[in-house]
């Protein structure tokens, strides 16, 4: 199977480039995210030529190979990537089944990888996560302590469960958002740590 562009659309062709068909998430079962990424790459690639500079061509080629790798992983078959800038052919093999399953699980939880060349702000992100985790831990422990002091331990457990159930959907929804995901990671970690403290306070 060949991955190439036709106009501003990404297409998959059979051996020798025959029977080219446009990438369709419904017909190919590759998912809307990957299909959209392929067509966005095709639009950028169609605007980049050999005269656009080596850096622009390299970015298009790198992104194309990355998407070809994702396509091979999703479809479980070899994909022949035809570079729209240089015309070079690259054969991309699908990963072993265990690696493919782990890759799909990571993408399902954390979302698809960002654009190539975009650095991950580990220091800033982890700092935000640690701060949010500390706030959540202090808040939940304060709530549990107050409820235990005024009523009973079982009501403290119920209150902690309500707080956890209340924020979990929001954390799940923002887990892929580029900036807010760090707050989601911190809040999720804070809830887990806080539950240890809640159990200690109650029992």
C-alpha positions as CSV (number, residue, x, y, z in Angstrom):
1,X,0.0,0.0,0.0
2,X,1.3,3.5,-0.9
3,X,0.7,6.7,0.9
4,X,0.9,9.7,-1.5
5,X,-0.9,13.0,-2.2
6,X,-3.2,13.9,-5.0
7,X,-3.8,17.7,-5.2
8,X,-4.4,18.7,-1.6
9,X,-5.7,15.3,-0.4
10,X,-3.9,12.3,1.0
11,X,-4.6,9.1,-1.0
12,X,-3.7,5.4,-0.6
13,X,-2.8,3.5,-3.7
14,X,-2.3,-0.2,-4.4
15,X,1.0,-1.6,-5.7
16,X,2.4,0.5,-8.5
17,X,0.1,3.4,-7.6
18,X,-3.0,1.8,-9.1
19,X,-6.5,2.4,-7.8
20,X,-5.7,5.4,-5.7
21,X,-8.4,6.2,-3.2
22,X,-8.8,9.2,-0.9
23,X,-8.2,8.6,2.8
24,X,-11.5,8.1,4.5
25,X,-11.8,7.2,8.2
26,X,-15.1,5.4,7.6
27,X,-14.0,3.2,4.7
28,X,-10.5,2.5,6.0
29,X,-11.3,2.4,9.7
30,X,-8.3,4.5,10.6
31,X,-10.0,7.1,12.8
32,X,-11.0,10.7,12.2
33,X,-8.0,12.1,13.9
34,X,-5.5,10.3,11.7
35,X,-7.4,11.0,8.5
36,X,-7.6,14.7,9.4
37,X,-3.9,14.7,10.1
38,X,-3.1,13.1,6.8
39,X,-5.2,15.6,4.8
40,X,-3.6,18.5,6.7
41,X,-0.2,17.2,5.9
42,X,-1.2,16.8,2.3
43,X,-2.4,20.4,2.1
44,X,0.9,21.6,3.5
45,X,2.9,19.3,1.3
46,X,1.1,20.5,-1.8
47,X,2.2,24.1,-1.0
48,X,5.9,23.1,-0.4
49,X,8.1,22.6,-3.4
50,X,11.8,22.0,-3.9
51,X,12.3,25.7,-4.1
52,X,10.7,26.3,-0.7
53,X,13.9,25.5,1.2
54,X,15.5,22.5,2.7
55,X,14.0,23.1,6.1
56,X,10.4,23.2,4.9
57,X,10.9,20.1,2.8
58,X,12.5,18.3,5.7
59,X,9.6,19.1,8.0
60,X,7.1,17.8,5.4
61,X,9.1,14.7,4.8
62,X,9.4,14.0,8.6
63,X,5.7,14.5,9.2
64,X,4.9,12.3,6.3
65,X,7.0,9.4,7.6
66,X,5.5,9.9,11.1
67,X,2.0,9.6,9.7
68,X,3.0,6.6,7.5
69,X,4.2,4.9,10.7
70,X,0.9,5.6,12.5
71,X,-1.0,4.4,9.4
72,X,1.0,1.2,9.3
73,X,0.4,0.7,13.0
74,X,-3.3,1.2,12.8
75,X,-3.9,-0.9,9.7
76,X,-1.3,-3.5,10.6
77,X,0.2,-3.6,7.1
78,X,3.3,-2.3,5.3
79,X,3.0,1.2,4.0
80,X,5.2,2.6,1.2
81,X,5.6,6.3,1.7
82,X,6.2,8.4,-1.4
83,X,7.8,11.7,-0.3
84,X,6.0,14.5,-2.1
85,X,9.1,16.8,-1.9
86,X,11.9,14.5,-3.0
87,X,9.9,11.7,-4.6
88,X,11.9,9.1,-2.6
89,X,10.2,5.9,-1.5
90,X,10.3,4.7,2.1
91,X,8.9,1.4,3.3
92,X,7.4,1.6,6.7
93,X,6.8,-1.7,8.5
94,X,4.0,-2.0,11.2
95,X,5.3,-2.5,14.8
96,X,5.0,-5.9,16.5
97,X,1.5,-6.6,17.9
98,X,2.5,-5.9,21.5
99,X,4.1,-2.6,20.7
100,X,1.1,-1.6,18.6
101,X,-1.3,-2.4,21.4
102,X,0.8,-0.4,23.9
103,X,1.0,2.5,21.4
104,X,-2.8,2.6,20.9
105,X,-3.4,2.5,24.7
106,X,-1.0,5.5,25.2
107,X,-2.7,7.4,22.5
108,X,-6.1,6.6,23.9
109,X,-5.1,8.0,27.3
110,X,-2.8,10.9,26.4
111,X,-4.0,11.6,22.8
112,X,-2.1,11.7,19.6
113,X,1.5,13.2,19.5
114,X,1.9,16.8,18.8
115,X,3.3,18.4,15.7
116,X,6.9,17.5,14.9
117,X,9.5,19.8,16.3
118,X,7.2,21.1,19.1
119,X,9.0,20.5,22.4
120,X,7.2,19.2,25.4
121,X,7.4,21.7,28.3
122,X,8.4,19.1,30.9
123,X,9.8,21.5,33.6
124,X,6.9,23.9,33.4
125,X,4.3,21.2,33.0
126,X,5.5,19.1,35.9
127,X,5.8,22.2,38.1
128,X,2.1,23.0,37.4
129,X,1.2,19.4,38.0
130,X,3.0,19.4,41.4
131,X,1.3,22.6,42.4
132,X,-2.2,21.4,41.5
133,X,-1.5,18.0,43.2
134,X,-0.6,19.8,46.4
135,X,-3.7,22.0,46.3
136,X,-5.9,19.0,45.8
137,X,-4.3,17.0,48.6
138,X,-4.6,19.9,51.0
139,X,-8.2,20.5,50.1
140,X,-9.3,16.9,50.3
141,X,-7.5,16.3,53.6
142,X,-9.0,19.5,55.1
143,X,-12.5,18.3,54.0
144,X,-12.0,14.8,55.4
145,X,-10.6,16.2,58.7
146,X,-13.6,18.6,59.1
147,X,-16.2,16.0,58.3
148,X,-14.6,13.5,60.7
149,X,-14.4,16.1,63.5
150,X,-18.0,17.2,63.0
151,X,-19.7,14.0,62.1
152,X,-18.2,10.5,61.4
153,X,-15.6,8.8,59.4
154,X,-18.0,7.1,57.0
155,X,-19.4,10.5,55.9
156,X,-15.8,11.6,55.3
157,X,-15.4,8.7,52.9
158,X,-18.7,9.5,51.2
159,X,-17.6,13.2,50.8
160,X,-14.2,12.2,49.3
161,X,-16.0,9.8,47.0
162,X,-18.3,12.6,45.8
163,X,-15.4,14.9,45.2
164,X,-13.5,12.2,43.2
165,X,-16.6,11.3,41.1
166,X,-17.3,15.0,40.5
167,X,-13.9,16.0,39.1
168,X,-13.0,12.8,37.3
169,X,-15.1,13.5,34.1
170,X,-13.5,17.0,33.8
171,X,-10.0,15.6,34.2
172,X,-10.7,12.9,31.6
173,X,-12.0,15.5,29.1
174,X,-9.0,17.9,29.4
175,X,-6.3,15.1,29.5
176,X,-5.5,15.9,25.8
177,X,-5.6,19.7,25.9
178,X,-2.1,21.0,25.4
179,X,-1.9,23.3,28.5
180,X,-4.7,22.1,30.8
181,X,-3.5,18.4,30.6
182,X,-0.8,19.2,33.1
183,X,-3.4,20.4,35.6
184,X,-5.4,17.3,34.9
185,X,-2.3,15.1,35.6
186,X,-1.6,16.9,38.8
187,X,-5.2,16.8,40.0
188,X,-5.4,13.1,39.3
189,X,-2.2,12.4,41.2
190,X,-3.4,14.6,44.0
191,X,-6.6,12.7,44.3
192,X,-4.8,9.4,44.5
193,X,-2.4,10.7,47.2
194,X,-5.2,12.4,49.1
195,X,-7.2,9.1,49.3
196,X,-4.3,7.6,51.2
197,X,-4.5,10.4,53.7
198,X,-8.3,10.2,53.9
199,X,-8.1,6.5,54.8
200,X,-5.5,7.3,57.4
201,X,-7.7,10.0,58.9
202,X,-10.9,7.9,58.9
203,X,-9.4,4.7,60.3
